[in-house]
Amino acid sequence: MLTGKTLYVLDKDEANIKSNDIFKKSFSHVISNSNSTHCAENRIVLIVKIPGSGKEIVKELPYFFDIDKPDNSRNGVVLTLHECIFPNATSRRVNFGEIIKNVCYRIENKRNEILSYRLNVSIHNASDPTCPKIIDLSSETGTINPFGEIITPYLQNIVFDQSLYEQYLSKGILELRARLIANNDDSDYEKGDKITFYHFKIFLNSDEKHGKNDAFDVNSVVAPGDYRRSWFTAGSNRTITLNIGHTAYLNSKDYPDIQHEYMKEQMLKQYVLLYLAEGKYDMFGNKDDEFTNLEPQEAADKVIEKIERVYSKSLA
């Protein structure tokens, strides 16, 4: 337990440092019962004060005396797309007759037991609200050691044959869907349970609405210990993650329609928050400087209003 109590003063010193100079100070700390708390986390606290200014810089270095560092990682299984090469490196567009190469996935087993899994991959027509399946691409089984991860073998090249896809749509949005399923019983899953999924959008004979840099993908994790129902990851691999181990999700498992609406609402909420985090304030109907100058309550009201508007529009 961290109490904030000072057990021992390692060193004190004063120094005058000229501009652009570097001051180095070495010291050693021999751990004992007199200067550390046994069977607990301790911290070496480095404090640099500037006399007369009231400013100080604090750096903390934790260490664990006769105990292991606690594992704060969340239990669960994470599935992500590891590699996928499009005909055009700057776009997710494919035309009839073109090929996507080197599709493979990363599976992380963040649990203290072996994961036996089946990975099914297929392509669906996402331009249809029901997202019907067009073709199964692969199905493979394997195991992953506790706290281990693997990169799956490459799928065969995905060829967008006109005679196949034109039966469903001539242009529009496809989804490359990967589903991870338990292949044996263990303490978390029964054989056949859906563990997690990853959906990745592809644009057939059409350009992306906002371009590759504005696209995002959706995946799920089983993280019952995480209080969050969903979250986003900004940056180059923009992702919205749904926590399908959360109690709120599990409470609706007997009502598929309600569960579907719940997941959609969470995804739309994170969609708005993702754009907010990236500073794209125009979606709130304000110029950049206007939004950033709002009072906190006004800004919060704008964000909540936008979330409700987006969700309401999705129900129309």
Legacy VTK file of the C-alpha trace (Angstrom):
# vtk DataFile Version 3.0
C-alpha trace
ASCII
DATASET POLYDATA
POINTS 316 float
0.000 0.000 0.000
1.253 3.468 -0.874
0.984 5.790 2.131
3.063 8.759 0.965
5.233 8.417 4.082
8.947 9.211 3.680
10.961 6.247 4.984
14.459 7.351 4.091
16.266 10.287 2.484
18.692 8.974 -0.109
20.499 12.163 -1.017
20.274 15.957 -1.080
22.297 18.373 -3.152
22.288 21.828 -4.707
23.661 22.775 -8.110
24.034 25.827 -10.318
23.442 24.881 -13.951
24.197 27.157 -16.868
21.958 27.342 -19.913
22.231 24.240 -22.139
24.372 22.429 -19.527
23.599 18.974 -18.133
23.942 18.084 -14.445
24.349 14.423 -13.516
24.117 12.952 -10.044
24.579 9.247 -9.279
23.405 7.473 -6.146
22.687 3.920 -5.012
19.885 2.481 -2.930
20.474 -0.743 -1.034
17.037 -2.094 -0.125
16.510 -3.021 3.528
13.730 -3.143 6.120
14.877 0.222 7.470
14.477 2.149 4.197
11.675 0.219 2.448
8.335 -1.323 3.323
8.503 -5.113 3.125
6.106 -6.990 0.797
4.823 -3.777 -0.753
5.291 -1.337 -3.577
7.815 1.393 -2.756
8.829 4.444 -4.743
11.985 6.450 -5.092
10.801 10.043 -5.463
13.096 12.503 -7.225
12.250 16.155 -6.592
13.976 19.060 -8.305
13.102 22.480 -6.896
13.958 25.888 -8.303
14.575 28.221 -5.330
12.476 31.359 -5.290
10.115 30.264 -8.082
7.939 27.797 -6.226
8.293 25.367 -9.147
9.316 21.761 -8.725
9.642 18.687 -10.946
8.750 15.297 -9.486
9.693 11.896 -10.911
8.717 8.580 -9.293
10.501 5.235 -9.745
8.486 2.317 -8.316
10.001 -0.933 -7.052
8.524 -3.964 -5.300
10.151 -5.306 -2.130
9.851 -9.106 -1.938
6.652 -9.179 -4.039
5.978 -9.462 -7.738
4.741 -6.467 -9.677
0.947 -6.872 -9.898
-0.445 -7.787 -13.277
-2.820 -4.938 -14.104
-3.490 -6.119 -17.653
-7.107 -6.921 -18.385
-8.013 -10.540 -18.924
-9.457 -11.355 -22.282
-8.727 -12.199 -25.883
-7.953 -9.536 -28.473
-8.292 -10.008 -32.232
-6.889 -7.418 -34.656
-6.098 -7.259 -38.362
-2.305 -7.553 -38.623
-1.748 -7.082 -42.349
-3.854 -6.433 -45.446
-2.464 -5.166 -48.768
-4.821 -3.365 -51.151
-4.233 -2.740 -54.870
-3.862 0.956 -54.021
-1.887 1.588 -50.824
-3.741 4.838 -50.087
-7.285 3.516 -50.393
-9.549 0.649 -49.382
-11.180 0.698 -52.813
-11.169 -2.457 -54.930
-12.629 -2.925 -58.392
-13.935 -6.076 -60.015
-11.041 -8.372 -60.873
-8.632 -6.828 -58.332
-6.981 -8.684 -55.458
-6.319 -8.096 -51.743
-3.175 -9.874 -50.557
-1.466 -10.898 -47.303
-4.505 -10.846 -45.022
-3.617 -12.130 -41.562
-4.655 -11.513 -37.960
-3.036 -11.095 -34.560
-4.638 -13.013 -31.673
-3.593 -12.107 -28.121
-4.490 -14.436 -25.254
-4.325 -12.261 -22.129
-5.438 -15.080 -19.838
-3.667 -17.516 -17.556
-4.736 -20.592 -19.495
-4.428 -22.048 -22.976
-6.868 -20.756 -25.581
-8.216 -23.277 -28.066
-9.860 -21.378 -30.902
-11.432 -21.479 -34.340
-11.061 -18.423 -36.579
-13.699 -17.999 -39.300
-13.258 -15.292 -41.952
-15.890 -14.243 -44.481
-17.023 -11.303 -46.624
-20.448 -9.697 -46.144
-22.536 -7.183 -48.049
-22.472 -4.178 -45.675
-24.549 -2.086 -48.083
-27.494 -4.251 -47.038
-28.752 -3.502 -43.490
-28.813 -7.236 -42.713
-25.184 -7.698 -43.858
-25.727 -11.074 -45.593
-22.713 -13.295 -46.115
-21.310 -13.414 -49.650
-18.502 -15.936 -49.249
-16.588 -17.875 -46.597
-12.855 -17.286 -46.996
-11.255 -19.516 -44.385
-11.691 -21.482 -41.181
-8.744 -22.588 -39.077
-8.124 -23.884 -35.571
-5.234 -23.516 -33.172
-4.094 -22.967 -29.600
-2.316 -20.075 -27.899
-0.345 -20.386 -24.662
-1.274 -18.338 -21.582
-0.344 -14.660 -22.042
0.822 -15.479 -25.558
-0.013 -14.237 -29.021
0.202 -15.458 -32.607
0.048 -14.081 -36.124
-2.228 -16.274 -38.224
-1.095 -17.657 -41.605
-1.928 -15.545 -44.650
-5.308 -16.146 -46.227
-5.360 -16.989 -49.899
-5.537 -13.913 -52.122
-9.029 -12.411 -52.037
-10.166 -12.002 -55.653
-13.192 -9.767 -56.298
-14.656 -11.773 -59.109
-17.437 -9.920 -60.893
-19.566 -13.013 -61.505
-19.717 -13.662 -57.747
-20.070 -10.184 -56.242
-22.359 -8.675 -58.876
-25.118 -11.007 -57.663
-25.138 -8.990 -54.437
-24.057 -5.469 -55.424
-22.327 -3.696 -58.291
-20.819 -1.023 -56.028
-20.923 -0.318 -52.327
-19.475 -1.398 -48.998
-18.256 -4.872 -48.117
-17.048 -6.109 -44.724
-14.196 -8.513 -44.151
-15.407 -10.257 -40.983
-13.287 -12.371 -38.663
-14.921 -14.266 -35.798
-13.041 -16.042 -33.032
-14.872 -19.011 -31.526
-13.934 -21.279 -28.604
-12.903 -24.691 -29.900
-12.832 -26.373 -26.477
-14.283 -25.775 -23.021
-12.248 -23.810 -20.474
-12.987 -21.692 -17.391
-14.186 -18.723 -19.491
-15.782 -20.313 -22.567
-17.712 -23.348 -23.660
-16.996 -24.926 -27.028
-18.800 -22.908 -29.702
-18.952 -19.672 -27.705
-18.237 -16.498 -29.657
-15.120 -14.940 -28.127
-14.590 -11.781 -30.164
-14.716 -10.383 -33.701
-13.138 -7.833 -36.045
-14.978 -6.081 -38.911
-13.043 -4.280 -41.639
-14.690 -2.188 -44.367
-13.861 -2.546 -48.078
-15.245 -0.273 -50.800
-16.215 -2.139 -53.971
-16.126 -0.064 -57.175
-16.573 3.068 -55.040
-14.389 5.566 -53.213
-14.327 5.888 -49.458
-16.589 8.613 -48.199
-13.869 10.414 -46.263
-10.724 8.596 -47.358
-8.591 6.003 -45.610
-7.399 8.365 -42.876
-10.987 8.979 -41.742
-12.141 5.345 -41.806
-12.381 3.300 -38.613
-12.838 -0.347 -37.779
-14.874 -2.105 -35.110
-13.737 -4.961 -32.897
-14.712 -6.443 -29.553
-13.017 -7.716 -26.420
-14.210 -9.772 -23.482
-13.132 -7.614 -20.535
-15.545 -8.157 -17.619
-13.160 -6.390 -15.245
-13.244 -3.175 -17.274
-15.964 -0.717 -16.236
-16.105 0.747 -19.754
-18.763 -0.532 -22.149
-16.834 0.719 -25.190
-13.889 2.915 -26.133
-11.969 4.230 -29.124
-8.375 4.236 -30.309
-7.303 7.269 -32.330
-4.335 7.521 -34.686
-3.407 5.528 -37.765
-5.278 2.377 -36.633
-8.564 4.057 -35.735
-10.719 1.516 -33.939
-13.905 1.430 -31.896
-13.882 -1.400 -29.363
-17.005 -2.924 -27.814
-16.687 -4.695 -24.461
-18.824 -7.813 -24.863
-17.817 -9.010 -21.408
-19.540 -6.056 -19.728
-22.590 -6.781 -17.568
-24.702 -4.353 -19.601
-24.026 -6.422 -22.740
-24.525 -9.789 -21.048
-27.843 -8.708 -19.501
-29.359 -8.537 -22.985
-27.952 -11.824 -24.314
-31.416 -13.427 -24.388
-32.782 -10.565 -26.494
-30.744 -10.362 -29.737
-32.619 -7.340 -31.092
-32.049 -5.327 -27.921
-28.411 -6.424 -27.819
-27.921 -5.314 -31.424
-29.378 -1.866 -30.653
-27.202 -1.621 -27.543
-24.037 -2.300 -29.563
-25.063 0.169 -32.263
-25.654 2.894 -29.676
-22.249 2.280 -28.097
-20.539 2.385 -31.483
-22.206 5.651 -32.475
-21.270 7.219 -29.128
-17.606 6.308 -29.606
-17.759 7.557 -33.202
-18.598 11.039 -31.918
-15.993 10.903 -29.134
-13.322 9.716 -31.580
-13.830 12.749 -33.798
-13.887 15.013 -30.743
-10.554 13.585 -29.541
-9.033 14.330 -32.953
-10.111 17.967 -32.799
-12.700 17.756 -35.587
-15.044 20.246 -33.971
-16.893 21.123 -37.176
-19.186 18.135 -36.584
-20.617 20.033 -33.589
-21.658 22.921 -35.811
-19.015 25.318 -34.524
-15.782 26.722 -35.813
-12.703 25.420 -34.017
-12.117 28.469 -31.865
-15.798 28.724 -30.935
-16.012 25.159 -29.613
-12.741 25.294 -27.672
-13.808 28.533 -25.998
-17.079 27.125 -24.691
-17.611 26.687 -20.966
-17.172 23.021 -19.877
-20.907 22.492 -19.344
-21.754 24.040 -22.726
-19.175 21.853 -24.474
-20.502 18.746 -22.703
-24.060 19.647 -23.762
-22.906 19.994 -27.394
-21.258 16.558 -27.321
-24.271 14.845 -25.710
-26.614 16.534 -28.170
-24.510 15.321 -31.097
-24.484 11.753 -29.776
-28.269 11.796 -29.434
-28.711 13.273 -32.927
-26.474 10.638 -34.534
-28.288 7.823 -32.718
-31.718 9.231 -33.572
-30.783 9.489 -37.237
-29.636 5.844 -37.230
-33.159 4.792 -36.161
-34.889 6.622 -39.022
LINES 1 317
316 0 1 2 3 4 5 6 7 8 9 10 11 12 13 14 15 16 17 18 19 20 21 22 23 24 25 26 27 28 29 30 31 32 33 34 35 36 37 38 39 40 41 42 43 44 45 46 47 48 49 50 51 52 53 54 55 56 57 58 59 60 61 62 63 64 65 66 67 68 69 70 71 72 73 74 75 76 77 78 79 80 81 82 83 84 85 86 87 88 89 90 91 92 93 94 95 96 97 98 99 100 101 102 103 104 105 106 107 108 109 110 111 112 113 114 115 116 117 118 119 120 121 122 123 124 125 126 127 128 129 130 131 132 133 134 135 136 137 138 139 140 141 142 143 144 145 146 147 148 149 150 151 152 153 154 155 156 157 158 159 160 161 162 163 164 165 166 167 168 169 170 171 172 173 174 175 176 177 178 179 180 181 182 183 184 185 186 187 188 189 190 191 192 193 194 195 196 197 198 199 200 201 202 203 204 205 206 207 208 209 210 211 212 213 214 215 216 217 218 219 220 221 222 223 224 225 226 227 228 229 230 231 232 233 234 235 236 237 238 239 240 241 242 243 244 245 246 247 248 249 250 251 252 253 254 255 256 257 258 259 260 261 262 263 264 265 266 267 268 269 270 271 272 273 274 275 276 277 278 279 280 281 282 283 284 285 286 287 288 289 290 291 292 293 294 295 296 297 298 299 300 301 302 303 304 305 306 307 308 309 310 311 312 313 314 315
